[in-house]
Amino acid sequence: MTSPLGSAGRRPAISATANPTPRPITTRRAFLRRFSGGLAVLWFVETSSDSSAQPAPAAPRRATPPPPPPRELAAWLHIAADSSITVYTGKVEIGQNARTSLTQIVAEELRAPLASITLVMGDTSLTPFDRGTSGSRTTPDMVPILHRAAATARESLLDLGAKKLKLDRKHVEAWQGTIRGGTPGILSISFVTYGELTRGEKLVLDIADTTPIKPATVWTVAGTSVPKIGARAFVTGRHIYTTDFTRPGLLHGRVLRPTSFGATLATLDTSAADALPGATIVRDSEFVGAFAATEHLAAQAVAALRATWKTTPQLAERDLYTHLRATARTRPPAPPTPDPAHTHLAHTYTVPYLAHAPLEPHAAVAEWTAPDRLNTWVSTQHPFAVRNELARILALPPANVRVLVPDVGSGFGGKHTAETALEAARLARVAQKPVKVVCTREEEFTWFYSRPAGVIDISSAARADGTVVNWTHDNINSGASAIRAPYEFAAQRTAFHAATSPLRQGPYRGLAATANAFARETHLDELARALRLDPLALRRQNLREPRALAALDTAARAFGWNFAAPRRPDTGIGLCFHSDKGAYMGTFAEVHVAPVTGRITVTRVVQSFNPGAVINPAHLRSQVEGCIIQGLGAALFESVHFDHGRIQNPTFSTYRVPRFSDTPRSLEVILINHKELPPSGAGESPLGGIAPAIGNAIFDATARRLRSLPFA
């Protein structure tokens, strides 16, 4: 038998602690060439999910197709001589507990203790290339690969163990990080540890697609609610995020921001800032920043700068939806000609810009370890995209830029771009020491992209029994995600129409699925009311997929849905069915609307969630609950307010997010565990159901239809 152990030795460790010797900026011309273009911006373009829609404009640069995942086992997994197991993934931990669930998968397949496994996540010098932690792709992308990698390693260890123990292969088994076995009829059992078999060398094998893996029906580690890995450090405050990260000799940086969007620097007087001892001002064209030994001193230096700005006319918030419709690249066609035999509806729904509002703002630490080598620790969801953008703007080979991601203190789709890392790198190159840039709360709300606002036109036609015979759905600006209804409508046309946004916009948790679900499920409720039908019955009339019906019916039973029953005064009930990213969910809500003040209180929510096989029930339930609570904010009060290029609510005191007092008195999540199906992602989909369910309940309580978010 050929040994799978490589002769090249152990997987090499890569040090990030070398003394920085940054290259000085020799001329203004060279500096401008490397940094021209200002802040790094990544553009995201959503295209229509339906062939009848017009395509969105092409991106400014054609993206290079990502490389396929490596087949080499050593790229994903390494077993040290002490039997500790290291697993490598380019995904990052942003609060979704991926570290725990992926460790469970490896432990299950490798038959190793959870405590022996460490995940290295989001390190561009150690982990395989990854497209980023977004789109609920961590579970669908990583689980199959790590399943197969761990199974391939297990089978190789069984071969090595049988040879070491001098036993027939069929008489050994993998158990708790060892290969154990015995001769039939003899009571003694011999064993050898994984580390003794590998001696810390690489397992030089390709991942085998034919290696058997355990189905979810017989999981013993995966499929259970094991506690969060490292939970004690999180709850005691010892866990390190980028904002906590430090390096020897670390300096702190701040950046001068314009007074409004589109403003350019006209004049700059640095004399007052230059007089501050210990602070250094860095200027290159539009980029102006400062670094100092303390964050306070760096902030003082930037505050002391006297800048004037050349501004350009900007849009007022009151004109937003008119502007989006007027600047749409393609125009929604007219609704179909009404058929007198059917009931017809046509309405418009709007959603505002939303801030991501992570508790941890954008942050980065940059350290030049050589004149042309950069290490940066970044709070980001896309380490490889950040690496490539830094390399492009700084004129470095990508291999010379290392991005490391400490756990991210939430992102919600808002941490895809490279600008904070670029700002830290600019300052660190001049300082010749590591520099940390942590954005203030006002900067976080103002200068990073928002969830796109949108205008959505829906028209429908239905028979008296609720069968929808025609459906058109046009989304202007907010996006195409989940735009196609998951119902079996006789005729359906959907289209996304890109428009010119007055604010910077980009991905948000769930993308446009939340906006499209709000418009679709509100319209279906209106259609049911026009037909005098139970809204649940109308949805069931148009659903065929068994998993969809199971999700809807499970939640309805748990909620005790009875549309004909009398309600308590000023109380209403509403529902939503939503499907996105391979998951199905039914959401039911009860609200109370105060008759004098109009205050909306969500008293009860029930949501069923059907994602396929469930890896960690407790953590999945936590994800669903988090989506629901975050969705309360978008439904009731969250909105970015702006006026002529300035954000009007750039603080938590003015941008209202859900509080403990906003959570429903009763919040029930029902997980439907389809063990015969692969697990889907769950970090986004549950968000889409809560706003339409609440809006439909508000109508049930007040007979007032609200077609614009937020409701309150």
PyMOL commands that set and color helices and strands:
alter all, ss='L'
color gray80, all
select helices_A, chain A and resi 28-35+73-75+98-110+114-116+138-165+169-171+194-198+216-218+231-235+242-244+271-274+295-303+317-327+383-394+398-400+419-431+441-447+513-531+535-541+546-559+617-636+660-662+685-702
alter helices_A, ss='H'
color red, helices_A
select strands_A, chain A and resi 77-79+85-89+117-121+172-175+178-181+190-193+251-255+264-269+280-284+287-292+306-310+343-351+363-370+373-378+401-404+435-438+454-462+468-476+492-497+571-580+583-593+600-612+642-643+646-647+666-673
alter strands_A, ss='S'
color yellow, strands_A
deselect
rebuild
show_as cartoon
